[in-house]
């Protein structure tokens, strides 16, 4: 069989296409990973909020109706209420939106001093300024990539904050549940 030769120009264009598709795949995978981690954090927080608000409702409602029965278990009940309350507070803080509004102009975009991928950064622009700014970003590959990376970095920081607050929520829940159970045992016997 004859050997097939490929010209240098073809090799370079194939490498460029491979590089472009690799970069696209990289950004797509990173975006999907961040979105999945964000949804996972929100789901975990919602579970903690649901469980602990039910516990709070049951404990407060039950103790209010039978105050004389629960009088001897006052300390464990307070511990359970505080555990559920702290757990819920940290879970709510993890899901609470953190909105920072940026004030950017077309000049900032032209001078590559801003990224407009976060909605808080471009809502101060008019529709025409927004379109013009986005076209400016899309025309410059390096600026586009830097904008994407800056956006991913910001999303990563938001996720870090969420997971730290979730860690506190789960830690309070676990520690408080164990301490409350021990206190119930001590007060019952």
C-alpha positions in Angstrom: 0.0 0.0 0.0 1.2 3.4 -0.8 2.0 5.7 2.2 -0.3 8.6 2.6 1.4 11.9 3.3 -0.2 14.9 4.8 1.1 18.4 4.2 2.3 20.6 7.0 -0.6 23.0 6.6 -3.1 20.2 7.1 -1.4 19.0 10.2 -1.4 22.5 11.7 -5.1 23.0 10.9 -6.0 19.6 12.4 -4.1 20.5 15.6 -5.8 23.8 15.8 -9.2 22.2 15.4 -8.3 19.6 18.0 -7.1 22.4 20.3 -10.3 24.4 19.8 -12.5 21.3 20.5 -10.4 20.5 23.5 -10.8 24.0 24.9 -14.5 23.8 24.3 -14.8 20.4 25.9 -12.7 21.7 28.9 -15.0 24.6 29.5 -18.2 22.5 29.0 -17.0 19.9 31.5 -15.9 22.5 34.0 -19.3 24.3 33.7 -21.2 21.0 34.1 -19.2 20.0 37.1 -19.7 23.4 38.8 -23.5 23.3 38.1 -23.8 19.7 39.4 -21.9 20.6 42.6 -24.1 23.6 43.1 -27.3 21.6 42.7 -25.9 18.9 45.0 -25.1 21.6 47.7 -28.6 23.1 47.3 -30.2 19.6 47.6 -28.2 18.8 50.8 -29.2 22.2 52.3 -32.8 21.6 51.4 -32.7 18.2 53.1 -31.3 19.7 56.3 -33.8 22.5 56.2 -36.7 20.1 55.7 -35.7 17.7 58.4 -34.9 20.3 61.0 -38.0 22.4 60.4 -40.1 19.3 60.9 -38.2 18.5 64.1 -38.7 22.0 65.4 -42.4 22.0 64.6 -42.9 18.7 66.3 -40.9 19.5 69.4 -42.3 23.0 69.9 -45.9 21.8 69.2 -45.6 18.7 71.4 -44.0 20.5 74.3 -46.4 23.4 74.2 -49.4 21.0 74.5 -47.9 18.7 77.3 -45.7 21.2 79.2 -46.1 19.3 82.5 -44.9 16.0 80.9 -41.9 17.6 79.2 -41.0 19.7 82.2 -38.5 17.1 83.5 -36.9 16.9 80.0 -36.5 20.7 79.6 -32.7 20.7 79.1 -32.7 17.9 76.4 -35.6 19.6 74.6 -33.8 22.9 74.6 -30.7 21.2 73.2 -32.8 19.6 70.5 -34.4 22.9 69.6 -31.0 24.7 69.5 -29.5 21.9 67.4 -32.3 22.0 64.9 -32.3 25.8 64.8 -28.5 26.1 64.3 -28.6 23.4 61.7 -31.4 25.1 59.8 -29.7 28.5 60.0 -26.5 27.3 58.4 -28.4 25.4 55.8 -30.4 28.5 54.9 -27.2 30.6 54.8 -25.7 28.0 52.4 -28.7 28.5 50.0 -29.1 32.2 50.4 -28.3 34.1 47.2 -25.2 36.4 47.4 -25.8 39.1 44.9 -23.1 41.6 44.1 -24.0 44.2 41.5 -21.2 45.4 39.3 -21.1 48.8 37.7 -19.3 48.3 34.3 -19.3 50.4 31.3 -18.5 49.8 27.6 -15.1 51.4 28.2 -14.3 48.7 30.9 -15.1 46.0 28.4 -13.1 47.7 25.6 -10.1 47.9 28.0 -10.7 44.3 29.1 -11.2 45.3 32.7 -14.4 43.4 33.3 -16.2 40.2 32.7 -19.9 40.2 31.9 -20.7 36.5 32.3 -22.3 37.0 35.7 -25.7 38.6 35.4 -25.0 41.1 38.2 -22.3 42.6 36.1 -24.3 43.3 33.0 -27.7 44.3 34.4 -26.6 47.9 34.8 -26.0 48.1 31.0 -28.7 48.9 28.4 -29.6 46.2 26.0 -27.6 47.9 23.3 -24.5 48.2 25.5 -24.9 44.6 26.6 -25.0 43.4 23.0 -22.0 45.5 22.0 -20.0 44.4 25.1 -20.7 40.7 24.5 -19.7 41.0 20.8 -16.5 42.6 22.0 -15.8 39.7 24.2 -16.7 37.1 21.6 -14.4 38.6 19.0 -11.3 38.2 21.2 -10.5 34.6 22.1 -8.1 35.5 25.0 -10.6 37.9 26.5 -13.4 35.3 26.1 -11.3 32.6 27.8 -10.2 34.9 30.6 -13.8 35.9 31.2 -14.9 32.3 31.3 -12.1 31.5 33.8 -13.0 34.5 35.9 -16.6 33.4 36.0 -15.6 29.8 36.9 -13.4 31.1 39.7 -16.3 33.1 41.1 -18.6 30.1 40.9 -15.9 28.1 42.7 -15.8 30.6 45.5 -19.5 30.5 45.9 -19.4 26.7 46.1 -16.6 26.9 48.6 -18.8 29.1 50.8 -21.8 26.8 50.4 -19.9 23.7 51.3 -18.3 25.3 54.4 -21.7 26.4 55.6 -23.1 22.9 54.9 -20.2 21.4 56.8 -21.2 23.5 59.8 -24.8 22.5 59.4 -24.1 18.8 59.3 -21.6 19.1 62.1 -24.1 20.9 64.4 -26.7 18.3 63.4 -24.5 15.3 64.2 -23.0 16.7 67.4 -26.3 18.1 68.7 -28.2 14.9 67.9 -25.6 12.8 69.9 -25.6 15.3 72.8 -29.4 15.5 72.9 -29.7 11.7 72.9 -27.2 11.4 75.7 -29.0 14.1 77.7 -32.4 12.4 77.1 -30.9 9.2 78.5 -29.5 11.0 81.6 -32.7 12.9 82.3 -34.9 9.8 81.8 -33.0 7.6 84.3 
